[in-house]
Amino acid sequence: MTDSQVVPVIDVHSGNFKELWPALVVAIKTSSFIALDTELSGLGNRKSLLAESIEDRYKAICHAARSRSILSLGFACFKKLDHKSPDSYLVQVYNLTLLCSEEYIIEPQSVQFLVQHGFDFNKQYSHGISYCKGNNKGGSDDRGIHIRALFTELLRARKPLVLHNGLIDMAFLYQSFYAHLPERLATFTADLSDMFPAGIYDTKYITEFELRLTASYLEYAYKKCKLDNSRGVSSGAPGPHLHIGFCQYAGHMSTYVDYRECPAVASSEEQTEVCQRFSAFGWCPNGTKCPLSHDTDLIILQDEKCKDDKRKKRKRQREKKRGGGATAEGSAVFDGAPLNKIPNMEVDPEGDKQDTTTETRRDDLPHGESEAKPDEEQSLSAEKDGGAELQNCPTTGTAEESKPEEGSEEKLSDRSVKAQKKKADTGTHRAGFDAYMTAYIFAFSCALSKKEDSEVGENEKEQSCLPACLNKVYLSGKAAPLNVVKSTFTKSSKAHLQKMEMVWGGSM
């Protein structure tokens, strides 16, 4: 099994934002791709967010983005290390606590969910980084040290953007740090295609339609990808495999770091009954009061056992057919059975009636996003040192997760065991850590796609990572994604064109 992983997440607030600004900008500029995640104050009418018409959904999302706010923003910057093993990354993760300067709605159920997961509202109101929504209200979005200027740096970097179930995230980011949302969805997608020319990737779509995992909520997908990667490394299977390394944070910088622990997926000796709703969607209406297990590790292992049992049953059926209806005593049916019992054993004549059903559970019940947004978990269930340069940052090296090496990410905990024990948090829900999990899924998927497409030339592989998922955003309850493209019949919004002139000086 995979070893536990401790991820350093830099906590950014109004008191250290200026100090950490140079490191943030360098991390963005030198990254290979960037994953974002948000914590929101609410989402409004859940039924409208899941309307049959996508245009109606967009209108509901716009209303939510204009009336609610982003409470925290997670950045995960993955920089590919060419001088290391293939698919080795140096990672920096930031969690920015924000405070909207305008009036906004905050929903009680959002507060309840966030508090349950350790969100500190006292800290947000006392140390949140202030910002104004919509079009620029005085000042400049391309100069100064503020969150809108940081978003401008993100656009200028022209890096691939990765999100999980990202339509709501993108609308909130646009309204909060860029400009007023356009009235039409086609205009919005046209603007996005200009803003992120390197492409947008949605790991919810990737896990559903590329990886085809049994479930696609964020924690499940991350742990499954991490487990599969570690198994591949430890078994010596041919790569490529994903290798992750982090910066070391010493001295004064270490006081800004929260160590997020992701324990190893471990089998349980107890026969615990799993909550089927949580197993499928990462959400349960009973929350912590549910008597059934919400253990994601146990869910993954049970899903794997179920798949393995189905494979064995199909194999028995094939052997039975080849034997003309009789099952040979040497077949898999009798594996492990006592010899004196074999003559009396019967083979199930029915076969597996469920074998023809898909093994992928879709998050298509009306619950929007399953785990990344607090309210959607609870209500869409009818279902998101300061100036050191990144490349010069002393790193922990890149580590094979199942075999910690000298200076690996697992060794991070050996350097300051006492400090990390005080600060490590086994809860995996934070915007910063959610962004990291999102980025990990994407990086693993890219490595896996290279392994499956080994005949493609090296340069082609690099340019065509997950081409089937490029600019495709997951839509709950829909078989087809939202394509982030600029139609020949759609014009960009006026506010967007003005912003692009400022961001890139007209060199679009």
Salt bridges, closest charged atoms under 4 A:
ASP11 OD2 - LYS123 NZ 2.19
GLU19 OE2 - HIS252 NE2 3.85
GLU39 OE2 - HIS429 NE2 3.00
GLU52 OE2 - LYS478 NZ 2.91
ASP87 OD1 - LYS450 NZ 3.32
GLU102 OE2 - LYS137 NZ 3.27
GLU107 OE1 - ARG46 NH2 2.83
GLU107 OE2 - ARG68 NH2 2.95
ASP141 OD1 - ARG148 NE 3.11
ASP141 OD2 - LYS499 NZ 2.18
ASP142 OD1 - ARG143 NH1 3.71
ASP142 OD2 - ARG156 NH2 3.62
GLU153 OE2 - ARG156 NH1 3.92
ASP169 OD2 - LYS373 NZ 2.92
ASP169 OD1 - LYS384 NZ 1.84
GLU183 OE2 - ARG66 NH2 3.46
ASP194 OD2 - LYS486 NZ 3.37
ASP194 OD2 - HIS496 NE2 3.06
GLU208 OE1 - ARG362 NH1 2.37
GLU219 OE2 - LYS223 NZ 3.32
ASP228 OD2 - LYS224 NZ 2.83
ASP228 OD1 - ARG231 NH1 3.93
ASP297 OD1 - LYS223 NZ 3.01
ASP303 OD2 - ARG361 NH2 3.56
GLU304 OE2 - LYS224 NZ 3.33
GLU304 OE2 - ARG231 NH1 2.83
ASP308 OD1 - ARG311 NH2 3.82
ASP308 OD2 - LYS312 NZ 3.59
ASP309 OD2 - LYS305 NZ 3.05
ASP348 OD2 - LYS313 NZ 3.54
GLU350 OE1 - LYS353 NZ 3.00
ASP355 OD1 - ARG314 NH1 3.69
GLU359 OE2 - ARG314 NH1 3.78
ASP363 OD2 - LYS204 NZ 2.31
ASP363 OD1 - HIS367 NE2 3.83
GLU369 OE2 - LYS373 NZ 3.48
GLU371 OE2 - HIS164 NE2 3.22
ASP375 OD2 - ARG46 NH2 3.09
GLU383 OE1 - HIS367 ND1 1.54
ASP414 OD2 - LYS411 NZ 3.62
ASP425 OD2 - ARG260 NH1 3.20
ASP425 OD2 - ARG430 NH2 3.59
ASP434 OD2 - HIS429 ND1 3.54
GLU458 OE1 - LYS461 NZ 3.47
GLU462 OE1 - LYS80 NZ 3.43
GLU462 OE1 - LYS450 NZ 3.70
